[in-house]
Amino acid sequence: MTSFVGRRQELAELARLLAAARLVTVTGPGGVGKSRLALRAAARAAGAFPDGTWLVEIAPVQDRLLLGHAVLEALRLTDGTARPPLDVLTEQLAGRRMLIVLDGCEHLVDACAELADALLRALPGLRVLTTSRTTLRAPGEHLLVLAPLPVGPAGPGALPDAVQLFADRARAVLPSFEISAATADGIAQLCRRLDGIPLAVELAAGRLRALSVEQIDARLNDRFRLLTGGARAALPRHQTLRTTIGWSHELCTVQERLLWARLSVFAGSFDLEAAEYVCAGEGIEPDDLLDLVSELINKSVVLRADAPSGHRPEDGSTVGVRFRLLDTLREYGLQWLRAAGEEQRLLRRHRDWYLGVATWGEVEWFGPRQAETAERTELAHSNLRAALEFCLAEPGEEQLALLLAGTLWFYWVGCGHLGEGRHWLDRALALDPEPTEARAKALWVTGYMATLQGDLLTARPALEECRRQALDTGDDRALAYAVHRQGCAALIGDEPARAAELFEEALWHYRTIGELNSNVLMAMFELGIAYLFQGDQESGEFWLGQVRELCEEHGEQWAYAYGLYALGYSHWMDGEVRLARARARESVRLNHLFHDLLGIVLAIDLLALLETEPTGPGRPGDLREARVLQGAAHRIWQAVGKPFFGSRTFNGPYRHCEERARAGLTEQEFTEYFDRGARLDLDAAVRRALGGDGRAGGPGALPGPRPVPPAPQPSPARNS
């Protein structure tokens, strides 16, 4: 009675499965559209079954002993004998070529599996298509796991399927409803919050009789009360979102329900090790957890979450299988967790685990597994946010908030999250002024990130407070980091000589306490660049050589990428353009591996300058390409902070490139090619900077780091 929206790929896959297999199950969470998809596929396949396609509604059947009778009735077969229904079915369907759709099998899954297996063995011309929140686990079963409708971009001029469904159902209650440029983002956000679950989207659209889109979105915090009022003819469990999810809950065992509730503390995806640590105990044995997770997957409560495109280590290492709950199922489980009085205990265990993830990540950042560490931390990002939010909201947890936010410096700085890192650290520092080691670390990390954003008004006081606290408390490590980052502030503040003094002092402190990690290598890089800016190439290249040797010895690549940028700058000073370009491109490639926007943009701006250099006698540089790269870099700087940190020194190569381009191009070309570059997204800008299209083996290829052995799993940090 309503339009069928989207599912083109799923229909094609289901058609392929029906052509190749005799038993196919469409499985997925409640309200995701399993029945609609199965009926659509059955209708399209009708021509292949001369004896018809037949629908059997299993939901109304509550007694497994009546299942066979229900199939007989749906197929319009009668028999007045006392024979078992299975015997009647095998006799009367013998020789027929037909498709039977068993819809809604989850509450009688064992009986449906036995019936389907028996019929398929006895009737060679029969094919069976089932829908179920739980897999049948019958011999020969092929699965199509149905995900919610897409809520992201669908291509130029096309609406995401979930948004299109909302619009279609909205017009049923408001014939004048149209999606405009002003309302499209709000509707897309609403559909995202509803997980793209078709039932939830349809119920929300029905609320347009009395509410605006904005009002519906505002009331979604109590979605189970809001999303009611489905069609009266619909099955009872499909008339409200609460009963839809409750139906799945009833199908679970007591232990499965308990695990469902405990898993609700995870935000986004999680791995098995995290689930084992956070959820086991007090009713769930650790050895049982894997089986329980598997059962929740079979019941479409937990979904397997493969890493999204672009989120895989380039060194060939694996991050393992991950899982997630749809937000709607998560919220339902959280209500049960609160009712059981377990929420706070589970949130603390969740926080402990992700503090362990951060701590282990900081250790692993210095070494050959940096790419894998960046990947693992990126996949844990949503849960790290949740752990930080818990620490900031819970009285007595402020020091752990400082510790967690400060420990993640490698992620905030090295993986392109400067703004978010500042957000968490600013909040944590405002809560607790106690002069602890955790606060000292948070202060130097804040000063470091503020410096990189060009915010010296914040950086300098934070670093000075850290230095004074370190002297007062005898914290030699904090003192080393404070002095080091004060050197960064001096360098960006156009005081390279003062910066060099501070870097030398910081390196003395680091040697005294036996510190060697990526920060120490960055101090060497920064000291080298400070000397280069003063024209002292010999001293600069000495320290850059130290960086390179230590990076190669320890397999460190993040600091190495910055060292390559500085070496490229030094080669340019010597007139070695080809070598400078090779260093700068390798710096772009490595920084792109970590999504370090600052490292990428510095190297791209250097490459723009190099494009203005002659490539040989009578072969001038490419000024147009230089402006394209400057435009691309300008766009990236907007995501980092002030261009060149607001520093005249760092801005020098850009100005030099700009002057050459302005002198050699028309005003129209000067503006046009810059604008072309500014339209490039990050990946396109990187490909352009690398001089190729990024294909393997090409000049712009993005090879990964050398393979390394698997990393051990992080140990949870326990709250003492």
N, C-alpha and C positions, 0 to 999 in steps of 0.2 A: 504493500500500500504506500510505501515511501521510496524515494529514489535510492539507488545503490551508488555509493560514492567511493572512488579510489579502488585500491586492492588489485590493480592490474597485474603486478608481478606475482602476487599471491595466487590469483586465479590461474595464471599461466603455470605456476609451479604445481598447483593442485591438479590441473589437467594432465600434466606430465606424470604425476604420481598415479593418478587413476588409470592411465594408459599402461603403466609398467607394473603396478602392484595390485593385489586383490583385496587387501585390507589397508585402508588409509584412515588415520585419525587426525582430525584438526583439533589441536589443543591450545589452551591459552587461558588467561584469567577471565573472571566473570565480566560480562558486558563488553568484551573485546570484539564481538561480531562473528563468532565461530559459526553459528547457525546460518546467518545471512550468507556468509561465504560458501558454506557447504551447499546450501540450496541453489545459489547462483551457479556453482560449478556443476551440480547435478543437472540443472536445466540445460546448461551448455553441452553436457555430455550425453544428453538424451538420445541423440541419433545413433550412438554406438550400442544401444541396448534395445533391441527390437521388442523385448517383453516389458519394457518400461523402467522408469526410475520411481522408487517408492519411498515415502517418508514415514518413519515410525517415531512418534514423539515418546521418548522414554521418561521424561520428567514426571508425568502424572502417575506413573507406575511406581508404587512404593514397596510392593512385595515381589521379591525375585521370582517366586513361583508363578506369578502372573505375567512374566516377561514374554514367554512364548505365546500366550494367548493374545497379548497386545500386538505382537507382530502379525499373527494370523488376522486379527481384526483390521489392522492397517492395510494389509495386502488383500483384504476382502475375500479371505478364504474361510470356508465354513466346514465343519466336521462334527457330526453328532456322536461320534464314538468316544470311548474312554481312553483312546490312545494319547500318549504324551504329545504336546504341541510340536516338539522337535520332529517326531516321526511324521506328523501330518505335513509339516513344512517340507521336509526332504522328499516326501512322496509327491506332493502337488507341484513343487517347483522343479522337479527333475527335468532336465533337458532345456530349461529356460535360460536366456541370456538377459540378465537384469542387474540393476543397481539398487541396493537398499541403503537408505540413509538412516542410521540410528542416532537421533539427535538428543543430546543431554544425558550422557551415560554415567556421569561421575558418581552418582549415589548408588548405582547398581553395577559398578565397573567390573567386578568379578563375574557376575552373571552375564553381562554383555560380552565379556571376553570369551567365556565358555560357549555361549550361543553362536557368536560369530565364527569361532574356530570350528565348531561342529558343522555349521552350515557350509562353510567354505570347503571343508574336507569332503562333504557329501555332494556338493553341487559345483561342478567345474565351470559352469557358465555364470556363476554369481560373483559379484564384487560388492564389497561393503565399505561404506564411508561413514565414519562415526565422528561425532563431536563430543568432547569431554574435557573438563578441567583437569582430569587425571588420565594418564596414558593407560591403555588397556593391558599392555604387556602380553599381548597374545602373539602366537607364532606368526611370523611374516608381516607383522604390523610395521607400516611406514608412517612417519610422523611429519606433520606440517605444524610448526609452532607459530601461532599467530600473534604478532606483536600489536600494540596499539597503533593508531593511525599516525602518520608523520605530522609533526607540528612545525618543522623547520621549513626553510625556503624550498619551493618546488620548481624554481626556474623562472625566467623572465615572463611576466604576464600571467603566471599560474599561481593559484592559491594552494597552500598546503592542504592535504586531504582533510585533516581535522577541522580546519577553518572552513573549508567548503561544506563539510557536513553541518557545521553549526549554522552557516548561512542558509542551507536548504531547509533545515528544520525550523529556523527562525522565521522564514517566509511562510511556513505553515500556520504560525500563530500571529504574525504581523506581515500581511501581504506586501506592505510597502518597504520591508526591511531590505537594505542594501549595505554592502561593505564599501566604505569610502577610505580615502587616504588617511583621514583623521581617526577612523575607528579600527583600521586593520591591525595596528599594533596592539591595541587593547584586547581585541578578540583573539589574536595569536597568543598573547600572554595568558588569557583565560584558558585556552585549549592546552597550553603547556602545563598549567597548574592542575588540569584535569587528566594529565598523563596521556592525552589523546585517546582515552577510552571512549569508544563510540557511545555507549550507554550514558556515561557521565556527560558527554557533550550534548546529547539529545535532551537529557533532563535539564541541563542548564539552559539550552535554547528555549525549552518550554516555559522557563521562568520569565521570559521576556514579556509575558502577558502583564506582569506587575512590576518588573524591575528593569533598569538599564543594564548594559553590559558592565559598566563600572560598579554598579551596586552588587551585581552577582559576584564579581571578582572580590569585592570587599567582604562579602559574606562567606567566602569559601573556607575560612578558618573553621567553620562548622558545616562542612560540606555534606555530612550525612543527614543533617536536618534540612538543609537547603534543597538537596537534589532528590526530591520526591515528586510524585504526581505523574508517573508514567501512564501509558495508555491502559485503560481498564481491561482491554482484551489481552494484554501481555501477561506472561506467566507471573505469578505473585513475586517470585524472586527477582524479576526484572522491572518491577514497578518503582522501586526506590534503590538508591545506591547501597544503603545500609543492608537491605535484605539480600542484595546481590552478593556482597562480600560476606555477609553472615552465612549464606548458603555454603560458600567455600569453607568457612570456619567450622561449620557443623560436620563437614566431611573429614576433618582432621582428627587424629588421635589426641589424647591429652598432652603427650610430649610434643607433638607437632605444633599444637596451639601455643604451648609454652615457649618453644623456640621462635615461632612467628612473633610473639610479643617481644621477646628479647632482641631479635634482629631489628626491631623497629628503632633502636637507638642509632643504627648506622644511617649516615646521610650519603646518598649516592651508592657507589659500588663498594664491595668489600671482598676479601679473599677468605679462603677456608681457615687459614691460621688465625686471622683476626676473629672470626666467628667462634673458633674453638676457645680462644682465650676469654673473650668477652661473655659468651653465652653458656659455657659449660659449668657444671656444678649445681647443687641444690635442686635436684630433680632431673638433671640431664647429665649423664655420664659422658666424659670426653670421648670415649671410644664409640659412643652412639651418635655423635653429632654429624658425622659424614653421612650416615644412613638417613638421619632425620632431614638434613638439607636436601638429599636426593629425593626423599618423599615429598618435600615441599615443592621441589622442582616439578616432580611428576604431577602434582596437584595445581600447578601453575600459580602458586603463591610466590615462590622465589624464581626469578628469571636468571638465566645465564647471561652475563653481560660481557661480551667480547670487547676488548679495548677498541675505542674509536679510531678511525683512520687518522694517521699522524701521531698516534700515541703508542708507538712501539719502539723499543731500542733499536738503533741501527747497527748494533754490534752482534745481532743475531741472538742475543740472550732473550729469555722469556720471562714475562711477569706473571705467568700462571693464569688459571681460570679465575674469573671473578663473578660475583653474583650481585643482584640487587632486588629490592622490593619496589614496585610502583609506589609513588607517593600516597596514592589512595589506600593501598593495602598496608603501607607503613603506618599511616595515621590510624587505621583501624586497629592494628596491633598495639600501637602506643596507648590507645584507650584501655586495652586489656592490661598492659603493663602497669599503667597508673592504678587501675582498679586493684591489682595484686600488691600494690605498695612496693614495687621493685624498681621504679624508674630511677631514683637517685643512685642506688647501688650499681645498676647497669651503666648509667652515665659515667660514673667514676671509673669503672673497669674499661669502658670505651676510651675515656681520657687517658688512662694509664697506657693502654696499648699504643695510642697514637703519639704520646710523648716518647714512647720507645721507638716508634717509626722515625720520628724527627731526630732523636739522639743517634740512632744507628745511621741515619742518612748523613748527619754531620760527620761522623767518623768515615763512612764510605766515600764521602765527597772527595777526599784526598786519596786518589789512587785510580787504578784503571777502570773502575766500575762507575765512573761519574755519570755516564749516559744512562746506565740502568738505574742509578740512584735518582736521577732527575725524573725518569719515567715512573718509578715507583711512588715518588713523592707527588708527582702530578696526578696519578690515579688515586692517591689518598687525599687529594686537596679538599674535597667536600667534607670528609670526616675530620681533617685537621681544623677546618673552620668550625665545625660543630664542637670539637674539643676546646678550642679557644673560647668560643661563645659560652660554653659551660663554665669554664674557669673564671671568666669575667663576670658572669651573672651570679655565681655561687659564693656567698661569704666565706672567707677563709682560704679561697683558692687563688688569691691574687698573685702570690709568688710563683705558683706554677704557671699562671698565665704569662708572666714575665719570662720564665724559663723556656716555655714552649715557643713563644713568639721570637725570642732571641736565638734559640737553637736553630730555627728555620732560616737564619740569615742566608745560608747557601741557596735556598730555594727562592727567597724574595729577590736576592741580588742576581744569582746565576741563571735563573729561569724566567726572568721577565716579569716579576711581580712586585716592583718597588712600591707602587702606590698602595697595594693591599697590605704589604708588610708594614708600612708606615701607619696605616689605619689601626692594625692590631697593637702595635707597640705604643702608639700614642694613647690608646685606651688603657692599656695595662699600666703604663707609667703614671697615669693620672690617678690610679686607684691606690697605690701603695708606695710611700716615699721611703720606706725602711731601707737603709744602705746595705743591701745584701749582694752576694755574688750575682744573683739572678738580675737584680736591678742594674748592676754595673754592666753586665753583658747587654742588657736591653738598651742601655744608654749609648754604648759605642756602636751597636748595630743601627740604632736610630740615627746617630750622627753620620754614620757611613752612608746610609741610604739617602738622608737629606742632602748630603754633599753631592751624591750622584745625580740628584734631581736639581742641583743648582740652588738649593735652599740653605745658604750658609747662615742665615739669621737663626735658623733652628739648629743647624749642625754644630756650630761653634759652642753655644751654651751647653748642649747635651754632652759634647766631648769634654769640655772643661769640668763639668760636674762629675763625669766618670773619672777623670784624672785626679780630681781632689779627693773623691771617695776612695779611690785606689790607694792614694798616699796615706789617707787617714786610717784605713783598715789593713794596710800591708798586703793588698791584693796585687802581687807583681804581674800576674797575667792580665788583669784588667788595665793596669798601667801601660803595659806594652801595647795593647790594642788601642787605648785612648790616644797615646802619642802617635801611633801609626796613622790613625784616622785624622788626627789634627794635621798631619803631613798632607793627607789628601785634601783637606780643606784649604791649606796654604797653596797647594799646587793649582787647584781650581780657582783660588782667589788671586791668581797671577803673581804668586810669590815663589817661584821655583827654587831660589837659593834657600829660603827658609824651609821650604818643603823638603829639600835634600837633607838639611840638618835633622829635621824631625824623623825622616825615614831612617837615617843612619842611627839615631838614638833608639828607634823602635827595634831595628834589627839587632842592636846590642842587647836589648832586653829579651828579645826572642831567643837569642843564643844562650843567654844566661839561664833562662828557665827551661831550655831544651825544647822549645816549641818549633815544630816544623809541620806546616800544613799549607793549604791553598792561600790563606791570608798572608803567611810569611812570604810565599812566592810573589803574591801581588805587591807586597811592600818592595821587593826587589825590582819588579817591573816598574813600579811607580818611581822608585829612585832612579832607575835608568832613564825614564822619560823626562824626569826633572833635569837630569844632566843634559839630555838632548836639547831640551828647550833653552838651556843656557849656552848651547853651542859646544858643549864638551862631549864630543862623540866618543872619544876613547873611554871615558868613565861610563858613559851611558851604555855602550856596547859591552863593556865588561859585565855590568849587572844583568843586562839582557842575556848574555851568554850563561851566567849563573842560573837564571830562570830556566833557560832551555835545557841545560844539563840536568837540573833537578827534576824538571817535568818528565824528561825522557827516562830518568832513573825510576821514578815512582809511577809512571803511567798517567800523570796528571795532564788534562787537556784544556780545562777551563782557563787557568792562568796562562797556559801555553798559548792559547789563542790571543790573549792580550799581548803577550810577549812578541808574537808574530806581527801584530799591528805595529808595535814600537820598532821592530826590526825593519818593517816596510818603510816606516817614516825615516829611519836612519839611512836606508838604501836610497831613498828619494833625495835626501840631503847630499849623498855622494854622487847623484846622477845615474844610479843603477836602476833604471826604470823597470826593466823586465823582471829583475829580481824583486824589486819592491812590489810589483803587481802580484807576483806569485805568493809573496808573504801575506799581502792583504787579502787575497782571495782565500787562502787557507784559513785566515782568521775569520772571514765571513762564514766559511763552511763549518768550522768548529763551533762558532757561537750560535749558528743556526741549529746545530744539533741540540743545544741546551735551551734554545729559544731566548737567548740573552740579547735583548733588543739593544742595549747600550753597546755591547761589543760589536754587534752587526753594524750599527749605524756609524760608529767611529771608522770602521774599516771601509764601508761604502763611501764615506766622504773622502777618505784617502784615495780610493780608487777613482773617484771623480777627478781629483787633482791630477792623478797619473794619466788620465785620458787626455789632458791638455798638453802633455809632453810629446815632443816629436818621437816618432818610432824609428827614425833613420834619416839619412841625408835626403832632403827634399820630400820627406814624408811627415807632414805636420800631424799634430794630435787631433783627436775627434772631439771638437768642442760641443757638438750636439749631444753626443753620448755623455759627455761630462755633465751637461745640464740635466739630462734625463736622470742620471744617478744622483745629482744634487736634489732634484725634486723628490725622488724616491726616499732619500735620506731625510728630507724635511718632513715627510709624512710620518716616518718612524719616530723622529724626535718628539712629535706631538704626543706619542704614547709613553715617552720616557720622562720628560720634564723640560726644563729650559734647554734649547739647542746649545750644544757645547758647554753645558753647565753654566751658561752665562759668562764663560771665561774668554777673555781676549786671546790668551795664549792658544787654547785649544781651537779657537775659531780662526786662527791664522791661515791654515791650509785652505779652508773654505773660502775665505775672502780672496786669497791668491787665485784660486780656481775661478771664482766669480769674475774677477777683474779680467782674466785672460779670455773668458767666454764672452764677456760684454764687448771686449775690444775686437773680437773676431766674428761675431754674429750680428745679424740685424736685430733690432729691438723685438720684432715679431718672433724670430727664431729663439731669441734669448728667453722669452716668456713661454712660447709654445712648447719647447722641449722640456722645460722645467715642469710645466703642467702635465705633460705626458708621464713623467716620472712620478709625480704626486698622485696619479691615478692607480699606480701599481700597488697591489696588496703585498704583504710581507714576503710570501713565497715567491711571487713574481719578481719582486725587487731583488731577492737573493739570486734567483736564476739569472737575472740581467747582470748583476754584479759579477757573477762567476763566468760570464762570457759565453753561456750556453743555455740549453733548455732544461738542464738538470737530469737528462737521461743517462743511464748507467754507461760509463765509458766515454761520454762526451766531455767537452771542456768544462761544462758546468756541473759535472756529476757530483753527487753528495755522498761519497762513500762513508761508511761508519768506522768507528775505531776498531782496532784489532780485537779479535775474540778473546774473552777472558773466561776463567772457570766460573761456575755459578756462585753467586754470593750467598753466604749463610743468611738465615732469616733473622729479622730484628727481634731483640728481646724486649718484652714489655717493661716499661718503667713503672715501678710500684710506688704508690703514695705512702711515704713513711709517716 
